[in-house]
Amino acid sequence: MNAQQIEDFITAGHSTFTITSERTNRHFTYHCTKPLGEENREYPVYIRVLTGPDNTNDFTYIGIIGKSGKFVLSRNSVDLPDQFRAFSWFWQNISNGNLPTTVSFEHAGKCGRCGRLLTTPESIARGLGPICAEKSA
């Protein structure tokens, strides 16, 4: 995936992915959602990070990508500085069209918009199923 495809995936409304530092091998898994009824708007996107052993329910809210396209803390953000800093740095690079070579990005194999399992090579490569890719365009 290139930087634009990753940005589209993150802002699709139901994305789960892991970023791993190639230098330290430390990784964080994030889940990004949109408010109900806002699925067709680009922003806001709520950012949560995996903080427990249950990889479907143990996500903690750390911030929001607002209408400006910037990732920021909000009044409900939990203070997890390493996870916030990692996502903030990654998002700043991706949203500026830069794909960092020091970090690997892996989506969870599900559509970033609707959450369905991706099965075709084209859908897996872009992180969106064919119907959701059309809706996100």
MIDOSE-1310 file (N, C-alpha, C; in nm, 2 decimals, decimal comma, always signed):
residues 137
mnaq	+0,08/-0,12/+0,00/+0,00/+0,00/+0,00/+0,09/+0,12/+0,00; +0,05/+0,23/-0,07/+0,12/+0,35/-0,07/+0,06/+0,44/+0,04; +0,11/+0,56/+0,06/+0,07/+0,65/+0,16/-0,08/+0,69/+0,14; -0,12/+0,72/+0,02/-0,26/+0,76/+0,00/-0,36/+0,64/+0,03
qied	-0,32/+0,52/-0,01/-0,41/+0,41/+0,02/-0,42/+0,38/+0,17; -0,31/+0,40/+0,24/-0,31/+0,38/+0,39/-0,40/+0,49/+0,45; -0,38/+0,62/+0,40/-0,47/+0,72/+0,46/-0,62/+0,69/+0,43; -0,65/+0,65/+0,31/-0,79/+0,61/+0,28/-0,84/+0,50/+0,37
fita	-0,75/+0,40/+0,39/-0,79/+0,29/+0,48/-0,81/+0,33/+0,62; -0,72/+0,41/+0,68/-0,74/+0,46/+0,81/-0,87/+0,54/+0,83; -0,90/+0,62/+0,73/-1,02/+0,71/+0,74/-1,14/+0,65/+0,69; -1,14/+0,52/+0,65/-1,26/+0,45/+0,59/-1,37/+0,44/+0,69
ghst	-1,34/+0,42/+0,82/-1,45/+0,42/+0,92/-1,45/+0,29/+1,01; -1,38/+0,19/+0,97/-1,38/+0,07/+1,05/-1,25/-0,01/+1,03; -1,14/+0,06/+1,05/-1,01/-0,01/+1,01/-0,93/-0,05/+1,14; -0,87/-0,16/+1,12/-0,78/-0,21/+1,23/-0,64/-0,25/+1,16
ftit	-0,54/-0,20/+1,22/-0,40/-0,22/+1,17/-0,30/-0,21/+1,27; -0,18/-0,26/+1,24/-0,07/-0,26/+1,33/+0,05/-0,19/+1,26; +0,12/-0,10/+1,34/+0,24/-0,04/+1,29/+0,35/-0,09/+1,38; +0,46/-0,13/+1,31/+0,58/-0,19/+1,38/+0,70/-0,11/+1,35
sert	+0,78/-0,07/+1,45/+0,91/+0,00/+1,42/+1,01/-0,10/+1,38; +1,07/-0,08/+1,26/+1,17/-0,17/+1,21/+1,30/-0,16/+1,29; +1,31/-0,04/+1,36/+1,43/-0,02/+1,44/+1,42/-0,09/+1,58; +1,31/-0,08/+1,65/+1,30/-0,13/+1,78/+1,21/-0,26/+1,79
nrhf	+1,14/-0,29/+1,68/+1,05/-0,40/+1,67/+0,93/-0,39/+1,76; +0,91/-0,27/+1,82/+0,79/-0,24/+1,90/+0,67/-0,22/+1,81; +0,55/-0,26/+1,85/+0,44/-0,25/+1,76/+0,32/-0,20/+1,85; +0,22/-0,14/+1,78/+0,10/-0,10/+1,83/-0,01/-0,13/+1,73
tyhc	-0,13/-0,18/+1,78/-0,24/-0,21/+1,70/-0,35/-0,10/+1,73; -0,40/-0,04/+1,62/-0,50/+0,06/+1,63/-0,63/+0,02/+1,56; -0,74/+0,08/+1,61/-0,87/+0,06/+1,55/-0,93/+0,20/+1,53; -0,97/+0,23/+1,41/-1,02/+0,37/+1,38/-1,16/+0,36/+1,33
tkpl	-1,25/+0,44/+1,39/-1,39/+0,44/+1,36/-1,44/+0,58/+1,34; -1,56/+0,58/+1,27/-1,63/+0,71/+1,26/-1,76/+0,71/+1,34; -1,81/+0,83/+1,37/-1,94/+0,83/+1,44/-2,05/+0,77/+1,36; -2,15/+0,71/+1,42/-2,26/+0,65/+1,35/-2,33/+0,77/+1,26
geen	-2,36/+0,73/+1,14/-2,42/+0,83/+1,05/-2,32/+0,92/+0,98; -2,19/+0,91/+1,01/-2,09/+0,99/+0,95/-2,00/+0,91/+0,86; -2,04/+0,79/+0,82/-1,96/+0,69/+0,74/-1,91/+0,75/+0,61; -1,99/+0,84/+0,55/-1,96/+0,89/+0,42/-1,88/+1,02/+0,42
reyp	-1,85/+1,07/+0,54/-1,77/+1,19/+0,56/-1,63/+1,15/+0,59; -1,53/+1,22/+0,55/-1,39/+1,19/+0,57/-1,35/+1,19/+0,71; -1,40/+1,30/+0,79/-1,36/+1,32/+0,93/-1,48/+1,35/+1,00; -1,49/+1,33/+1,13/-1,39/+1,29/+1,23/-1,36/+1,13/+1,23
vyir	-1,25/+1,09/+1,27/-1,21/+0,95/+1,29/-1,16/+0,94/+1,43; -1,22/+0,84/+1,51/-1,18/+0,82/+1,64/-1,07/+0,71/+1,64; -0,96/+0,73/+1,72/-0,85/+0,64/+1,72/-0,84/+0,57/+1,85; -0,83/+0,44/+1,85/-0,82/+0,36/+1,97/-0,70/+0,27/+1,95
vltg	-0,63/+0,23/+2,06/-0,52/+0,15/+2,06/-0,54/+0,02/+2,14; -0,49/-0,09/+2,10/-0,51/-0,21/+2,17/-0,43/-0,21/+2,30; -0,49/-0,23/+2,41/-0,43/-0,22/+2,54/-0,44/-0,35/+2,63; -0,51/-0,45/+2,58/-0,53/-0,57/+2,65/-0,52/-0,70/+2,56
pdnt	-0,54/-0,81/+2,62/-0,53/-0,94/+2,54/-0,64/-0,97/+2,45; -0,76/-0,91/+2,46/-0,87/-0,94/+2,37/-0,86/-0,84/+2,25; -0,82/-0,90/+2,14/-0,79/-0,81/+2,02/-0,92/-0,76/+1,95; -1,04/-0,78/+2,01/-1,16/-0,73/+1,95/-1,22/-0,62/+2,04
ndft	-1,19/-0,63/+2,17/-1,26/-0,55/+2,27/-1,17/-0,46/+2,36; -1,04/-0,49/+2,36/-0,96/-0,42/+2,46/-0,88/-0,30/+2,39; -0,96/-0,21/+2,33/-0,91/-0,09/+2,27/-0,94/+0,03/+2,36; -0,84/+0,12/+2,37/-0,86/+0,24/+2,45/-0,85/+0,36/+2,36
yigi	-0,94/+0,45/+2,38/-0,95/+0,57/+2,30/-0,83/+0,67/+2,33; -0,76/+0,71/+2,23/-0,64/+0,80/+2,25/-0,65/+0,94/+2,18; -0,74/+0,95/+2,08/-0,75/+1,08/+2,02/-0,84/+1,07/+1,89; -0,84/+1,18/+1,82/-0,93/+1,20/+1,71/-0,86/+1,27/+1,59
igks	-0,89/+1,22/+1,47/-0,85/+1,30/+1,35/-0,97/+1,39/+1,32; -0,95/+1,52/+1,34/-1,06/+1,61/+1,33/-1,08/+1,66/+1,19; -1,17/+1,75/+1,17/-1,20/+1,81/+1,04/-1,08/+1,87/+0,97; -0,98/+1,92/+1,05/-0,86/+1,98/+0,99/-0,77/+1,87/+0,93
gkfv	-0,80/+1,74/+0,96/-0,71/+1,63/+0,92/-0,60/+1,61/+1,01; -0,59/+1,68/+1,12/-0,49/+1,66/+1,22/-0,53/+1,56/+1,33; -0,44/+1,49/+1,38/-0,46/+1,40/+1,50/-0,43/+1,47/+1,63; -0,53/+1,47/+1,71/-0,52/+1,55/+1,84/-0,59/+1,47/+1,95
lsrn	-0,55/+1,51/+2,07/-0,62/+1,47/+2,20/-0,75/+1,53/+2,20; -0,84/+1,46/+2,27/-0,97/+1,53/+2,31/-1,00/+1,51/+2,45; -1,11/+1,56/+2,50/-1,13/+1,55/+2,65/-1,15/+1,41/+2,70; -1,18/+1,32/+2,61/-1,20/+1,18/+2,66/-1,08/+1,09/+2,63
svdl	-0,97/+1,15/+2,58/-0,85/+1,07/+2,55/-0,78/+1,02/+2,67; -0,74/+0,89/+2,67/-0,66/+0,83/+2,78/-0,52/+0,86/+2,75; -0,44/+0,90/+2,85/-0,30/+0,94/+2,84/-0,21/+0,81/+2,82; -0,19/+0,78/+2,70/-0,09/+0,67/+2,66/+0,01/+0,74/+2,57
pdqf	+0,11/+0,80/+2,63/+0,20/+0,88/+2,54/+0,28/+0,81/+2,43; +0,32/+0,69/+2,46/+0,40/+0,62/+2,35/+0,31/+0,58/+2,23; +0,19/+0,54/+2,26/+0,09/+0,50/+2,16/+0,04/+0,62/+2,08; +0,02/+0,73/+2,16/-0,02/+0,86/+2,09/+0,09/+0,91/+2,00
rafs	+0,21/+0,91/+2,06/+0,32/+0,97/+1,98/+0,35/+0,89/+1,85; +0,34/+0,75/+1,86/+0,36/+0,67/+1,75/+0,26/+0,69/+1,64; +0,13/+0,70/+1,68/+0,03/+0,72/+1,58/+0,04/+0,86/+1,52; +0,06/+0,96/+1,61/+0,07/+1,10/+1,56/+0,18/+1,11/+1,46
wfwq	+0,30/+1,05/+1,48/+0,41/+1,06/+1,39/+0,38/+0,99/+1,26; +0,32/+0,87/+1,27/+0,28/+0,79/+1,15/+0,18/+0,87/+1,07; +0,07/+0,92/+1,13/-0,03/+0,99/+1,06/+0,02/+1,12/+1,00; +0,11/+1,19/+1,06/+0,16/+1,31/+1,00/+0,24/+1,28/+0,88
nisn	+0,31/+1,17/+0,88/+0,38/+1,13/+0,76/+0,29/+1,08/+0,65; +0,19/+0,99/+0,68/+0,10/+0,94/+0,58/+0,02/+1,05/+0,52; -0,04/+1,14/+0,60/-0,12/+1,25/+0,55/-0,05/+1,35/+0,47; +0,08/+1,35/+0,48/+0,17/+1,44/+0,40/+0,22/+1,36/+0,27
gnlp	+0,17/+1,24/+0,25/+0,21/+1,16/+0,14/+0,34/+1,09/+0,15; +0,40/+1,08/+0,27/+0,52/+1,01/+0,29/+0,50/+0,88/+0,36; +0,55/+0,77/+0,30/+0,54/+0,64/+0,35/+0,67/+0,61/+0,42; +0,68/+0,61/+0,56/+0,80/+0,59/+0,63/+0,86/+0,45/+0,60
ttvs	+0,99/+0,45/+0,58/+1,05/+0,32/+0,55/+1,10/+0,25/+0,68; +1,09/+0,32/+0,80/+1,13/+0,27/+0,92/+1,02/+0,20/+1,00; +0,90/+0,20/+0,94/+0,78/+0,14/+1,00/+0,71/+0,05/+0,90; +0,66/-0,07/+0,95/+0,58/-0,15/+0,86/+0,44/-0,13/+0,90
feha	+0,35/-0,14/+0,80/+0,20/-0,12/+0,82/+0,14/-0,25/+0,78; +0,05/-0,31/+0,86/-0,02/-0,43/+0,83/-0,17/-0,41/+0,87; -0,26/-0,43/+0,77/-0,40/-0,42/+0,81/-0,44/-0,56/+0,86; -0,56/-0,57/+0,92/-0,60/-0,70/+0,98/-0,67/-0,79/+0,89
gkcg	-0,67/-0,77/+0,76/-0,73/-0,86/+0,66/-0,88/-0,84/+0,65; -0,93/-0,73/+0,71/-1,07/-0,69/+0,70/-1,09/-0,56/+0,63; -1,20/-0,54/+0,56/-1,23/-0,41/+0,50/-1,22/-0,30/+0,60; -1,15/-0,19/+0,56/-1,14/-0,08/+0,65/-1,27/+0,00/+0,66
rcgr	-1,37/-0,02/+0,58/-1,49/+0,05/+0,58/-1,61/-0,03/+0,65; -1,62/-0,15/+0,61/-1,74/-0,23/+0,66/-1,69/-0,34/+0,76; -1,57/-0,38/+0,76/-1,52/-0,48/+0,85/-1,53/-0,62/+0,80; -1,57/-0,64/+0,68/-1,58/-0,78/+0,62/-1,45/-0,83/+0,59
lltt	-1,44/-0,97/+0,59/-1,31/-1,03/+0,56/-1,28/-1,01/+0,41; -1,16/-0,97/+0,38/-1,11/-0,95/+0,24/-1,06/-1,08/+0,19; -1,10/-1,11/+0,06/-1,07/-1,24/+0,01/-0,99/-1,23/-0,13; -1,01/-1,13/-0,20/-0,94/-1,12/-0,33/-0,81/-1,04/-0,32
pesi	-0,71/-1,08/-0,40/-0,58/-1,01/-0,39/-0,59/-0,86/-0,40; -0,68/-0,81/-0,49/-0,69/-0,66/-0,51/-0,75/-0,60/-0,38; -0,85/-0,66/-0,32/-0,91/-0,60/-0,20/-0,81/-0,61/-0,09; -0,74/-0,72/-0,07/-0,64/-0,73/+0,03/-0,53/-0,62/+0,02
argl	-0,48/-0,60/-0,11/-0,38/-0,50/-0,13/-0,42/-0,36/-0,09; -0,55/-0,33/-0,12/-0,60/-0,19/-0,09/-0,66/-0,17/+0,05; -0,70/-0,29/+0,11/-0,76/-0,28/+0,24/-0,91/-0,25/+0,24; -0,97/-0,25/+0,12/-1,11/-0,22/+0,11/-1,17/-0,32/+0,01
gpic	-1,29/-0,37/+0,03/-1,36/-0,45/-0,06/-1,40/-0,37/-0,18; -1,45/-0,43/-0,29/-1,48/-0,36/-0,41/-1,60/-0,26/-0,39; -1,70/-0,30/-0,32/-1,81/-0,21/-0,30/-1,77/-0,09/-0,22; -1,70/-0,11/-0,11/-1,65/+0,00/-0,02/-1,55/+0,09/-0,09
aeks	-1,47/+0,03/-0,17/-1,37/+0,11/-0,25/-1,45/+0,21/-0,34; -1,56/+0,17/-0,40/-1,64/+0,26/-0,48/-1,70/+0,37/-0,40; -1,75/+0,33/-0,28/-1,82/+0,43/-0,19/-1,72/+0,53/-0,14; -1,59/+0,48/-0,12/-1,49/+0,57/-0,06/-1,43/+0,66/-0,16
a	-1,45/+0,63/-0,29/-1,38/+0,71/-0,39/-1,44/+0,85/-0,41
